[in-house]
Amino acid sequence: MFDEKSELQADQSVDARGLACPLPLLRAKVALNGMNAGQVLHLSATDAGSQRDIARFAELAGHALLRADERDGEFHYWLRKAGPE
């Protein structure tokens, strides 16, 4: 578990632990679609493939991957939603 005070502040969190590829990515996309530009999403996942998927998705979609951590078999990502182009 995380010490909330030391982590980035997220506007929304998505728990995709236990879900296989591509569900963590799809859950992140749906959440980001409902957020405002500049807001931060925290995604938790256990699928190792999410490391590649989330990084590539952020790059292609223009979102900022602020942080990616792996702790005790869980992967945590903080993404800042891109603004309008």
BAKEPA-702491 format. One record per residue: residue number from 0; residue in three letters; z, y, x of N, C-alpha, C, O, CB in turn. Coordinates in Angstrom, 3 decimals. Atoms other than C-alpha are relative to their C-alpha. Glycine has a CB too. Layout:
N
+-----+---------+----------+----------+----------+----------+----------+----------+----------+----------+----------+----------+----------+----------+----------+----------+----------+
| num | residuo |     n_zz |     n_yy |     n_xx |    ca_zz |    ca_yy |    ca_xx |     c_zz |     c_yy |     c_xx |     o_zz |     o_yy |     o_xx |    cb_zz |    cb_yy |    cb_xx |
+-----+---------+----------+----------+----------+----------+----------+----------+----------+----------+----------+----------+----------+----------+----------+----------+----------+
| NUM |     ALA |        Z |        Y |        X |        Z |        Y |        X |        Z |        Y |        X |        Z |        Y |        X |        Z |        Y |        X |
...
+-----+---------+----------+----------+----------+----------+----------+----------+----------+----------+----------+----------+----------+----------+----------+----------+----------+
This chain:
85
+-----+---------+----------+----------+----------+----------+----------+----------+----------+----------+----------+----------+----------+----------+----------+----------+----------+
| num | residuo |     n_zz |     n_yy |     n_xx |    ca_zz |    ca_yy |    ca_xx |     c_zz |     c_yy |     c_xx |     o_zz |     o_yy |     o_xx |    cb_zz |    cb_yy |    cb_xx |
+-----+---------+----------+----------+----------+----------+----------+----------+----------+----------+----------+----------+----------+----------+----------+----------+----------+
|   0 |     MET |    0.000 |   -1.188 |    0.844 |    0.000 |    0.000 |    0.000 |    0.000 |    1.243 |    0.883 |    0.437 |    1.208 |    2.033 |    1.222 |    0.003 |   -0.957 |
|   1 |     PHE |    0.155 |   -1.232 |   -0.754 |   -0.638 |    3.538 |    1.092 |    1.155 |    0.947 |   -0.225 |    1.783 |    0.948 |   -1.284 |   -1.291 |    0.675 |   -0.365 |
|   2 |     ASP |   -0.913 |   -1.119 |    0.146 |    1.700 |    6.404 |    1.724 |   -0.834 |    1.147 |   -0.541 |   -1.614 |    1.755 |    0.192 |    0.715 |    0.373 |    1.362 |
|   3 |     GLU |    0.845 |   -0.993 |    0.670 |    0.186 |    8.836 |   -0.758 |    0.007 |    1.361 |    0.698 |   -0.998 |    2.071 |    0.654 |    0.452 |    0.169 |   -1.431 |
|   4 |     LYS |   -0.086 |   -1.319 |   -0.622 |    1.369 |   11.890 |    1.195 |   -0.893 |    0.114 |    1.230 |   -1.308 |    1.216 |    1.590 |    1.436 |    0.303 |    0.381 |
|   5 |     SER |    0.803 |   -0.056 |   -1.214 |   -0.630 |   10.934 |    4.290 |   -1.494 |   -0.198 |   -0.269 |   -2.309 |   -0.047 |    0.641 |    0.483 |   -1.045 |    0.976 |
|   6 |     GLU |    1.397 |    0.275 |    0.333 |   -3.878 |   10.132 |    2.479 |   -0.703 |    1.254 |   -0.526 |   -0.073 |    2.224 |   -0.946 |   -0.084 |   -1.124 |   -1.038 |
|   7 |     LEU |    0.802 |   -1.057 |    0.602 |   -6.696 |   12.379 |    1.392 |    0.285 |    0.030 |   -1.498 |    0.481 |   -1.016 |   -2.117 |   -1.521 |   -0.216 |    0.279 |
|   8 |     GLN |   -0.223 |   -0.126 |    1.430 |   -6.166 |   13.701 |   -2.104 |   -1.307 |   -0.276 |   -0.745 |   -2.323 |    0.375 |   -0.503 |    0.549 |    1.407 |   -0.351 |
|   9 |     ALA |    1.178 |    0.362 |    0.780 |   -8.608 |   12.104 |   -4.523 |    0.125 |    0.559 |   -1.412 |    1.212 |    0.594 |   -1.988 |   -0.185 |   -1.534 |   -0.036 |
|  10 |     ASP |    0.037 |   -0.468 |    1.378 |   -9.648 |   13.566 |   -7.856 |   -0.081 |   -1.175 |   -0.969 |    0.339 |   -1.078 |   -2.122 |   -1.185 |    0.946 |   -0.212 |
|  11 |     GLN |    0.128 |    1.204 |    0.815 |  -10.403 |   10.079 |   -9.151 |    0.068 |   -1.214 |    0.914 |   -0.377 |   -1.159 |    2.061 |   -1.328 |    0.009 |   -0.819 |
|  12 |     SER |   -0.075 |    1.248 |   -0.760 |   -9.706 |    6.525 |   -7.978 |   -0.650 |   -1.119 |   -0.779 |   -0.561 |   -1.177 |   -2.005 |    1.456 |   -0.357 |    0.332 |
|  13 |     VAL |    0.621 |    1.180 |    0.601 |  -11.639 |    3.329 |   -8.627 |    0.514 |   -1.218 |    0.750 |    0.430 |   -1.291 |    1.976 |   -1.571 |    0.080 |    0.048 |
|  14 |     ASP |   -0.497 |    1.240 |   -0.572 |  -10.094 |   -0.087 |   -8.061 |   -1.050 |   -1.081 |   -0.224 |   -1.199 |   -1.589 |   -1.335 |    1.373 |   -0.405 |   -0.626 |
|  15 |     ALA |    1.030 |    1.034 |    0.078 |  -12.902 |   -2.552 |   -7.302 |    0.418 |   -1.230 |    0.800 |   -0.425 |   -2.031 |    1.204 |   -1.351 |    0.540 |    0.512 |
|  16 |     ARG |   -0.498 |    1.161 |   -0.734 |  -10.691 |   -5.087 |   -5.541 |   -0.267 |   -1.260 |   -0.817 |   -0.077 |   -1.282 |   -2.033 |    1.519 |    0.145 |    0.313 |
|  17 |     GLY |    0.295 |    1.259 |    0.655 |  -11.697 |   -8.657 |   -6.318 |   -1.401 |   -0.098 |   -0.560 |   -1.802 |   -1.156 |   -1.047 |    0.963 |   -0.223 |   -1.081 |
|  18 |     LEU |    1.374 |   -0.001 |    0.509 |  -15.221 |   -7.670 |   -7.325 |   -0.988 |   -0.230 |    1.146 |   -0.828 |    0.314 |    2.238 |   -0.314 |    1.335 |   -0.723 |
|  19 |     ALA |    1.017 |    0.303 |   -1.010 |  -18.241 |   -9.010 |   -5.436 |   -1.139 |    1.004 |   -0.074 |   -1.334 |    1.677 |   -1.086 |   -0.540 |   -1.429 |   -0.182 |
|  20 |     CYS |    1.182 |   -0.844 |   -0.103 |  -21.295 |   -7.078 |   -4.333 |   -0.948 |   -0.341 |   -1.150 |   -1.146 |   -1.523 |   -1.433 |   -0.706 |   -0.184 |    1.382 |
|  21 |     PRO |    0.025 |   -1.439 |   -0.247 |  -22.844 |   -5.016 |   -5.893 |    0.982 |    0.793 |   -0.855 |    0.868 |    2.015 |   -0.948 |   -1.377 |    0.517 |   -0.232 |
|  22 |     LEU |   -0.874 |   -0.695 |    0.952 |  -20.028 |   -4.200 |   -8.324 |    0.823 |    1.141 |    0.577 |    0.952 |    2.162 |   -0.099 |    0.919 |   -0.973 |   -0.604 |
|  23 |     PRO |   -0.724 |   -1.174 |   -0.523 |  -17.908 |   -1.983 |   -6.007 |   -0.898 |    1.241 |    0.106 |   -0.480 |    2.350 |   -0.226 |    0.592 |   -0.323 |    1.376 |
|  24 |     LEU |    0.944 |   -1.116 |   -0.110 |  -20.968 |    0.173 |   -5.331 |   -0.342 |    0.556 |   -1.378 |   -0.373 |    1.772 |   -1.565 |   -1.283 |   -0.447 |    0.723 |
|  25 |     LEU |    0.346 |   -0.456 |    1.345 |  -21.911 |    0.314 |   -9.009 |    1.150 |    0.759 |   -0.647 |    0.928 |    1.761 |   -1.328 |   -0.396 |   -1.184 |   -0.874 |
|  26 |     ARG |   -1.168 |   -0.709 |    0.548 |  -18.378 |    1.317 |   -9.999 |    0.134 |    1.383 |    0.631 |    0.463 |    2.352 |   -0.053 |    1.294 |   -0.819 |    0.234 |
|  27 |     ALA |   -0.070 |   -1.297 |   -0.685 |  -18.429 |    4.088 |   -7.380 |   -1.070 |    0.945 |   -0.538 |   -0.800 |    2.122 |   -0.776 |   -0.166 |   -0.179 |    1.528 |
|  28 |     LYS |    1.091 |   -0.837 |    0.515 |  -21.803 |    5.356 |   -8.625 |    0.317 |    0.541 |   -1.387 |    0.102 |    1.721 |   -1.664 |   -1.304 |   -0.793 |   -0.042 |
|  29 |     VAL |   -0.341 |   -0.429 |    1.361 |  -20.634 |    5.462 |  -12.240 |    1.084 |    1.071 |    0.047 |    0.992 |    2.078 |   -0.655 |    0.469 |   -1.205 |   -0.858 |
|  30 |     ALA |   -1.086 |   -0.974 |   -0.105 |  -17.444 |    7.299 |  -11.269 |   -0.518 |    1.338 |    0.513 |   -0.182 |    2.387 |   -0.036 |    1.107 |   -0.526 |    0.923 |
|  31 |     LEU |    0.538 |   -1.240 |   -0.570 |  -19.317 |    9.844 |   -9.133 |   -0.879 |    0.737 |   -1.000 |   -0.886 |    1.967 |   -1.023 |   -0.798 |   -0.300 |    1.269 |
|  32 |     ASN |    0.850 |   -0.636 |    1.009 |  -21.781 |   10.489 |  -11.964 |    0.818 |    0.832 |   -0.979 |    0.315 |    1.816 |   -1.522 |   -0.798 |   -1.056 |   -0.759 |
|  33 |     GLY |   -0.851 |   -0.731 |    0.931 |  -18.867 |   11.674 |  -14.105 |    0.853 |    1.078 |    0.646 |    1.670 |    1.713 |   -0.021 |    0.883 |   -0.950 |   -0.706 |
|  34 |     MET |   -0.824 |   -0.970 |   -0.733 |  -17.377 |   13.930 |  -11.433 |   -0.790 |    1.269 |    0.292 |   -2.019 |    1.278 |    0.231 |    0.519 |   -0.614 |    1.315 |
|  35 |     ASN |    0.621 |   -1.267 |   -0.377 |  -18.069 |   17.532 |  -10.449 |   -0.279 |    0.022 |    1.501 |    0.395 |   -0.653 |    2.279 |    0.901 |    1.189 |   -0.400 |
|  36 |     ALA |    0.324 |   -0.159 |   -1.419 |  -19.654 |   18.483 |   -7.141 |    1.231 |    0.473 |    0.758 |    1.952 |    1.360 |    0.301 |   -1.169 |    0.995 |    0.193 |
|  37 |     GLY |   -1.131 |   -0.377 |   -0.832 |  -17.062 |   18.734 |   -4.391 |    1.252 |   -0.808 |   -0.247 |    2.174 |   -0.774 |    0.568 |    0.302 |    1.420 |   -0.202 |
|  38 |     GLN |   -1.168 |    0.825 |    0.267 |  -14.583 |   16.372 |   -6.010 |   -0.029 |   -1.249 |    0.875 |   -1.083 |   -1.665 |    1.356 |    0.062 |   -0.384 |   -1.489 |
|  39 |     VAL |   -0.141 |    1.146 |   -0.893 |  -13.288 |   13.386 |   -4.046 |    0.342 |   -1.256 |   -0.797 |    1.229 |   -1.255 |   -1.650 |    1.081 |    0.271 |    1.064 |
|  40 |     LEU |   -0.233 |    1.317 |    0.590 |  -13.446 |    9.745 |   -5.127 |    0.623 |   -0.914 |    1.034 |    0.170 |   -0.969 |    2.178 |   -1.312 |   -0.608 |   -0.542 |
|  41 |     HIS |   -0.581 |    1.043 |   -0.852 |  -11.197 |    7.066 |   -3.643 |   -0.383 |   -1.338 |   -0.611 |   -0.118 |   -1.588 |   -1.787 |    1.572 |    0.147 |    0.128 |
|  42 |     LEU |    0.417 |    1.326 |    0.427 |  -12.622 |    3.538 |   -3.880 |    0.752 |   -1.041 |    0.807 |    0.799 |   -0.957 |    2.034 |   -1.525 |   -0.182 |    0.155 |
|  43 |     SER |   -0.642 |    1.144 |   -0.638 |  -10.636 |    0.365 |   -3.111 |   -0.852 |   -1.222 |   -0.290 |   -1.268 |   -1.434 |   -1.430 |    1.474 |   -0.198 |   -0.505 |
|  44 |     ALA |    0.811 |    1.208 |    0.175 |  -12.564 |   -2.875 |   -2.550 |    0.473 |   -1.084 |    0.958 |    1.113 |   -0.800 |    1.970 |   -1.501 |    0.303 |    0.229 |
|  45 |     THR |   -0.307 |    1.114 |   -0.902 |  -12.107 |   -6.314 |   -1.024 |   -1.269 |   -0.660 |    0.512 |   -1.200 |   -1.515 |    1.395 |    0.875 |   -1.034 |   -0.706 |
|  46 |     ASP |    1.282 |    0.561 |   -0.428 |  -15.798 |   -7.166 |   -0.609 |   -0.423 |    0.634 |    1.325 |   -0.636 |    1.843 |    1.402 |   -1.091 |    0.223 |   -1.086 |
|  47 |     ALA |    0.364 |   -0.512 |   -1.331 |  -16.705 |   -6.850 |    3.091 |   -1.366 |    0.681 |   -0.008 |   -1.604 |    1.592 |    0.785 |    0.002 |   -1.139 |    1.024 |
|  48 |     GLY |    1.318 |   -0.622 |    0.087 |  -20.274 |   -5.969 |    2.126 |    0.061 |    1.446 |   -0.455 |   -0.903 |    2.194 |   -0.287 |   -0.872 |   -0.781 |   -0.937 |
|  49 |     SER |   -0.128 |   -1.383 |    0.456 |  -18.962 |   -2.743 |    0.641 |   -0.059 |    0.977 |    1.169 |   -0.444 |    2.132 |    0.984 |    1.307 |    0.187 |   -0.771 |
|  50 |     GLN |    0.051 |   -0.892 |   -1.166 |  -18.701 |   -1.313 |    4.170 |   -1.420 |    0.512 |    0.216 |   -1.639 |    1.712 |    0.384 |    0.502 |   -0.730 |    1.267 |
|  51 |     ARG |    1.407 |   -0.361 |   -0.187 |  -22.466 |   -1.341 |    4.568 |   -0.519 |    0.763 |   -1.224 |   -1.164 |    1.804 |   -1.095 |   -0.859 |   -1.267 |    0.252 |
|  52 |     ASP |    0.538 |   -0.571 |    1.232 |  -23.228 |   -0.548 |    0.919 |    0.447 |    1.439 |   -0.230 |   -0.373 |    2.301 |   -0.550 |    0.410 |   -0.846 |   -1.174 |
|  53 |     ILE |   -0.531 |   -1.340 |    0.289 |  -20.971 |    2.492 |    0.559 |   -0.516 |    1.020 |    1.010 |   -0.883 |    2.134 |    0.637 |    1.541 |   -0.015 |    0.010 |
|  54 |     ALA |    0.490 |   -0.920 |   -1.033 |  -22.006 |    4.055 |    3.878 |   -1.467 |    0.352 |   -0.247 |   -1.857 |    1.515 |   -0.145 |    0.171 |   -0.621 |    1.407 |
|  55 |     ARG |    1.440 |   -0.242 |    0.232 |  -25.714 |    3.652 |    3.077 |   -0.214 |    0.813 |   -1.280 |   -1.036 |    1.729 |   -1.309 |   -0.772 |   -1.346 |   -0.091 |
|  56 |     PHE |    0.103 |   -0.740 |    1.254 |  -25.294 |    4.868 |   -0.501 |    0.337 |    1.471 |    0.199 |   -0.383 |    2.347 |   -0.280 |    0.919 |   -0.611 |   -1.054 |
|  57 |     ALA |   -0.405 |   -1.386 |   -0.245 |  -23.458 |    7.997 |    0.649 |   -1.092 |    0.748 |    0.752 |   -1.413 |    1.891 |    0.425 |    1.321 |    0.048 |    0.792 |
|  58 |     GLU |    1.064 |   -0.621 |   -0.791 |  -26.181 |    8.716 |    3.198 |   -1.223 |    0.321 |   -0.861 |   -1.770 |    1.422 |   -0.790 |   -0.402 |   -0.918 |    1.160 |
|  59 |     LEU |    1.201 |   -0.186 |    0.820 |  -29.026 |    8.258 |    0.708 |    0.203 |    0.997 |   -1.135 |   -0.706 |    1.755 |   -1.471 |   -0.440 |   -1.325 |   -0.571 |
|  60 |     ALA |   -0.274 |   -0.865 |    1.148 |  -27.359 |   10.119 |   -2.165 |    0.480 |    1.384 |    0.410 |    0.548 |    2.283 |   -0.428 |    1.030 |   -0.644 |   -0.893 |
|  61 |     GLY |   -0.451 |   -1.301 |   -0.472 |  -26.096 |   12.992 |   -0.011 |    1.484 |    0.252 |   -0.150 |    1.953 |    1.359 |    0.113 |   -0.729 |    1.050 |   -0.711 |
|  62 |     HIS |   -1.453 |   -0.138 |    0.101 |  -22.408 |   12.366 |   -0.683 |    0.597 |   -0.094 |    1.403 |    0.028 |   -0.737 |    2.285 |    0.609 |   -1.092 |   -0.942 |
|  63 |     ALA |   -0.676 |    0.053 |   -1.299 |  -19.994 |   12.858 |    2.217 |    1.009 |   -1.138 |   -0.005 |    1.915 |   -1.165 |   -0.838 |    0.699 |    1.351 |    0.325 |
|  64 |     LEU |   -0.996 |    1.052 |   -0.191 |  -18.141 |    9.730 |    3.330 |    1.062 |    0.597 |    0.914 |    0.893 |    0.640 |    2.133 |   -0.635 |   -1.334 |    0.612 |
|  65 |     LEU |   -1.040 |   -0.709 |   -0.731 |  -14.953 |   11.493 |    4.381 |    0.822 |   -0.933 |    0.874 |    1.256 |   -0.564 |    1.965 |    0.904 |    0.727 |   -0.962 |
|  66 |     ARG |   -0.838 |    0.943 |   -0.730 |  -13.087 |    8.403 |    5.490 |   -0.262 |   -1.408 |   -0.516 |   -0.520 |   -1.610 |   -1.703 |    1.500 |    0.367 |   -0.138 |
|  67 |     ALA |    0.105 |    1.411 |    0.358 |  -13.384 |    4.618 |    5.517 |    1.030 |   -0.759 |    0.823 |    1.019 |   -0.692 |    2.052 |   -1.451 |   -0.555 |    0.244 |
|  68 |     ASP |   -1.062 |    0.757 |   -0.660 |  -10.408 |    2.384 |    6.331 |   -0.017 |   -1.439 |   -0.469 |   -0.429 |   -1.744 |   -1.588 |    1.374 |    0.632 |   -0.272 |
|  69 |     GLU |   -0.221 |    1.399 |    0.368 |   -9.747 |   -1.338 |    6.375 |    1.449 |   -0.309 |    0.312 |    1.902 |   -0.142 |    1.444 |   -0.978 |   -0.978 |    0.764 |
|  70 |     ARG |   -1.411 |    0.330 |   -0.176 |   -6.159 |   -2.431 |    5.845 |    0.317 |   -1.272 |   -0.764 |    0.122 |   -1.350 |   -1.977 |    0.908 |    1.161 |   -0.472 |
|  71 |     ASP |   -0.442 |    1.250 |    0.621 |   -4.910 |   -5.946 |    5.182 |   -1.061 |   -0.609 |   -0.908 |   -0.747 |   -1.079 |   -2.001 |    1.265 |    0.237 |   -0.791 |
|  72 |     GLY |    1.076 |    0.606 |    0.773 |   -8.301 |   -7.156 |    3.947 |   -0.525 |    0.845 |   -1.142 |   -1.345 |    0.383 |   -1.935 |    0.457 |   -1.280 |   -0.537 |
|  73 |     GLU |    0.503 |   -0.926 |    1.017 |   -8.863 |   -4.154 |    1.699 |   -0.736 |    1.139 |    0.689 |   -0.348 |    1.604 |    1.761 |    1.159 |    0.547 |   -0.886 |
|  74 |     PHE |    0.818 |   -1.094 |   -0.517 |  -11.479 |   -1.492 |    2.262 |    0.210 |    1.204 |   -0.911 |    0.171 |    1.093 |   -2.136 |   -1.522 |   -0.401 |    0.078 |
|  75 |     HIS |   -0.259 |   -1.235 |    0.748 |  -10.787 |    2.093 |    1.227 |   -0.969 |    1.071 |    0.476 |   -1.173 |    1.269 |    1.674 |    1.482 |    0.473 |    0.177 |
|  76 |     TYR |    1.007 |   -1.022 |   -0.282 |  -13.353 |    4.869 |    1.013 |    0.344 |    1.262 |   -0.767 |    0.808 |    1.215 |   -1.906 |   -1.423 |   -0.495 |   -0.370 |
|  77 |     TRP |   -0.143 |   -1.298 |    0.648 |  -13.104 |    8.554 |    0.247 |   -1.356 |    0.694 |    0.112 |   -1.860 |    0.941 |    1.208 |    1.161 |    0.864 |    0.655 |
|  78 |     LEU |    1.309 |   -0.636 |    0.051 |  -16.341 |   10.189 |   -0.852 |    0.103 |    1.337 |   -0.722 |    0.732 |    1.445 |   -1.774 |   -1.027 |   -0.915 |   -0.695 |
|  79 |     ARG |    0.075 |   -1.307 |    0.668 |  -16.946 |   13.856 |   -1.654 |   -1.371 |    0.087 |   -0.665 |   -2.405 |   -0.064 |   -0.014 |    0.227 |    1.200 |    1.022 |
|  80 |     LYS |    1.258 |   -0.061 |    0.737 |  -19.561 |   14.248 |   -4.362 |   -0.846 |    1.178 |    0.451 |   -0.361 |    2.297 |    0.622 |    0.266 |    0.093 |   -1.497 |
|  81 |     ALA |    0.954 |   -1.024 |   -0.419 |  -22.637 |   16.162 |   -3.306 |   -0.208 |    1.021 |   -1.101 |   -0.026 |    0.732 |   -2.284 |   -1.335 |   -0.634 |    0.391 |
|  82 |     GLY |    0.304 |   -1.053 |    0.953 |  -23.533 |   19.429 |   -4.951 |   -1.440 |   -0.084 |   -0.448 |   -2.207 |   -0.885 |    0.086 |    0.284 |    1.363 |    0.598 |
|  83 |     PRO |    1.392 |   -0.004 |    0.455 |  -26.749 |   20.158 |   -6.822 |   -0.921 |    0.466 |    1.128 |   -0.571 |    1.326 |    1.937 |   -0.166 |    0.910 |   -1.245 |
|  84 |     GLU |    0.951 |   -0.336 |   -1.091 |  -29.771 |   20.378 |   -4.584 |   -0.818 |    1.215 |   -0.345 |   -1.660 |    1.638 |    0.447 |   -0.938 |   -1.177 |    0.294 |
+-----+---------+----------+----------+----------+----------+----------+----------+----------+----------+----------+----------+----------+----------+----------+----------+----------+
